[in-house]
Amino acid sequence: MQKRPLLYLIDGNSYIYRAFFAVPPLKSSSGFPTNAIFGFVNMLRSVLKEKKPDYLAVVFDPKGPTHRTAAYSEYKSHRPPMPDGLIPQIPYIHKIVRAFNIPLLMEEGFEADDLIGTCARKAADHHFDAVIISGDKDMMQLVSPHISIYDPMKDKMIDEDGVVGRFGVGPDKVIDVMGLMGDASDNIPGVPGIGEKTAVKLIKEYGSIEQLLNLLAQMKPSKLKENLIQHAETARLSRKLATIDLQAPLPVEIEDLKVVPPNLENLKILFVELEFFSLIKAFEEVPARDFAYTMIRSSDEAEQFLNEAKEAGQIILFPVSNRSEGEDEVLQGLALGIGGQEIVLPVFLNRPFFHSEKMRHLLEDPAIRKTGHDLKYCFLLLQKEGVKLDGIYFDTMLASYLIHPNQHRHALDEIAMEHLQVNWNGPHDRKRAMDLALAAPSACEAVSLLGKLKDVLASQLEKFELNRLFFELEMPLVTVLAEMEWTGIKLDISLLETLSKELEIQIERLIENIYRLSGERFNINSPKQLAEILFERLNLKPGKKTKTGYSTDEKVLTQLALQNELPGEILNYRQLTKLKSTYVDVLPKLVKPSTGRLHTTFDQVTAATGRLSSNNPNLQNIPIRGEWGLRVRDAFIADPGWMMVSADYNQIELRILAHLSQDRQLSQSFKEGEDIHRRTASQIFQVAPDAVTREMRRAAKTINFGILYGMGAFSLASDLGITVAEAKKYIENYFKAYHGVRNYIDQTIAVVKEKGYVTTLLNRRRSIPELNSPVASVRSFGERLAINTPIQGSAADLIKLAMVSIGKKIRGSQGKIKMVLQIHDELLFEAAENDLDEIKGFIRKEMEEIIKLSVPITVDIGVGHNWREAH
């Protein structure tokens, strides 16, 4: 028997939403959201690769009313509007479908379901097998011997037996069941009081809605009978609304849906615009390798190469590593080159040459400038071999980051594609050992590539006036961060083990109290079950609604806690379970046996504002409020004979705001050493400073910092538990007192609208295209970015400058001090106990005098045996 051709029909809207919520927020370097597009492309690729359809179409809902809204104006009326971040991505998704040469079906007045149903039925009649890709249960009415449904969420194919398993009736009865039970997602009313079980039972007994309604007289009196009599027309209407139209006008013939190769040129243009450089590689017909280099193989040539590198005063290097020792990465090989020459020396550790005096001198000589990609990583690999890399000069990853701070990835292959249109497939997988026969040429290609990239990126840095920031701040910081990662920080593991047991007891108590307050046992970690307890059982007023139901996020629970004790206990439970699972139980496992210390990784290229982040583990999110979070900080300790020293910039962002805005009152407060929050409270509440209460000061503090982040009246009202009118009044009073801040905000937004970007004190640059968005909420977000970035970014630059200066001087301190952590505006040190006074004075001087502002910079310094005591 001849095999029937296979047609796949994709429910495009379902795919778009799934991609948007499944893929973490992604943006291009210009700030354009791309997560839904990226997810959609990958799902489309998956269908083509794994399902191998003979015919394919993607079907979308049109804009405007359809025949269902004409029949019932409330149809789908309750659905939340499309998320702002998704709206601008839709046209690109349509363009990408067309660039794949896949027919895009959309017809005015008809939903995608109608086109899919019509197309599937027509295909089945023409001896095709049709598969509908959708998670929508409405589609089950279409299933037949030659039409099936693939649910991508469950990775499950649904045939006629599958429909019976889901609904209890065959596909031909689905619309009758839905007519009785209704459909909340589409706002199809159904008959009040009839759920799915009752609907299935009735249709099994009577066969259809019409037969049921015709035989109502024979039914025994009951509430169900009354509802059916009263809502008979609603049942008929609901069945009609649920019925997929199989006579929709198709703009194509089935034969037009045959799968053909994509338009690679158009795809590439779109992927370059969207900065999907990894996808460009995936669609390259032929690898675009053009690496002209000569590989040195003899010892005599190698000796000559080292001499030439020393004379040139520069070298390019690229390491190859593996994880052959568990999770501890080790250097496997190193490729070296000289800028401007296409000669590459691959050096691998099984060669004595690597450990020669000349080789060590080349790597450790500060006068020989080093270029590479992620040189901090290279530094740490070489350090394990007893080699201290010096002369770190040009990191292509950092250069890419400064040029495109909104870009999320700065991998070598992606920036090579972006700036050189070169497709390089290098040794990225650090989880297993590379075959050296493959690694050597690939590493040599990387060296050749880095020489070209350096020139391109250097001209970009100069064009955007980023040279000072790059060469005087970010590049020197590489060594400082590498040394901090290498040093690590000591943990009191026994204290954390004790804390874990105490937390376990406390969490159990919370669980029992939560069950008591809710009146039943349920899965506390299930948002759906929690929502049922809060909003159905306890009848609390629900807050915002998401795609999956009512939200139970922190903000909602905080508001609900004002009405009922249970939400507050849920918040406590979440905080303690997260603290235990993320830190208390995990940190001891991350201590390296070889050093007995915890070694986090500092990331320079994540935050567009310039802030550093830490990961493996992330030490920046340990709670600073609450006894349990403070007790975690008790576990960060100093070695015997040493003390922890915490140096924290005092309200640095507000001081930077005073400097940038030149507001007279704000500046005066800092110059006179006033309590800025008390001063603000006095202005907002219009009382004398000595009449300011603790609650007034707390509200003023929220406003002071909220202004930095563009907080509006609604957010302020939510945070302070006051009315929106009161919040508006507080904000008005704030700007009456601080005219300069109001002017600064207005001028900054105006300048960014004109230029398209904002800068920090050190000229760190960030594009903010959101300000020109047609979507009001996106523009509002852009305004918040415009206000905050110069302040937060300048604060980040300031502490980085201090780290660079202190780091250089620490290297000559005979081991009296070690910089171990940077958390936002705080630096944490280990210092020799006998030299504390000298060290505290040194730290204060460096941090307070690193840059000159129009208001004083002050640093709070504390000392203790652990982080908590010091802070």
Secondary structure, DSSP 8 states (H G I E B T S, - for coil): -----EEEEEEHHHHHHHHHHHS---B-TT--B-HHHHHHHHHHHHIIIII--SEEEEE---SS--HHHHH-TTTTTTS----TTTGGGHHHHHHHHHHTT--EE-BTTB-HHHHHHHHHHHHHHTT-EEEEE---GGGGGG-BTTEEEEETTTTEEE-HHHHHHHHSS-GGGHHHHHHHH-BTTTTB---TT--HHHHHHHHHHHSSHHHHHHTGGGS-SSHHHHHHHHTHHHHHHHHHHHS--TT---SS-GGGGB-----HHHHHHHHHHHT-HHHHHHH-SS-------EE--SHHHHHHHHHHHHHHTEEEEEEEEEEEETTEEEEEEEEEE-TT--EEEEEETTSGGGGSHHHHHHHH-TTSEEEESSHHHHHHHHHHTT-----EEEEHHHHHHHH-TT-S---HHHHHHHHH----------SS---HHHHHHHHHHHHHHHHHHHHHHHHHHHHTT-HHIIIIIIHHHHHHHHHHHHH-EEE-HHHHHHHHHHHHHHHHHHHHHHHHHHTS---TT-HHHHHIIIIIIS------EETTEE---HHHHHHHTTT-HHHHHHHHHHHHHHHIIIIITTHHHHEETTTTEE--EEESSS-TTS--EEESS--TTS-SSSHHHHHHHHTEE--TTEEEEEEEESSHHHHHHHHHH--HHHHHHHHTT--HHHHHHHHHHT--GGG--HHHHHHHHHHHHHHHTT--HHHHHHHHT--HHHHHHHHHHHHHH-HHHHHHHHHHHHHHHHHSEEE-TT--EEE-GGGG-SSHHHHHHHHHHHHHHHHHHHHHHHHHHHHHHHHHHHTTSTTSEEEEEEETTEEEEEEEGGGHHHHHHHHHHHHHSSS--SS---EEEEEESBHHHH-
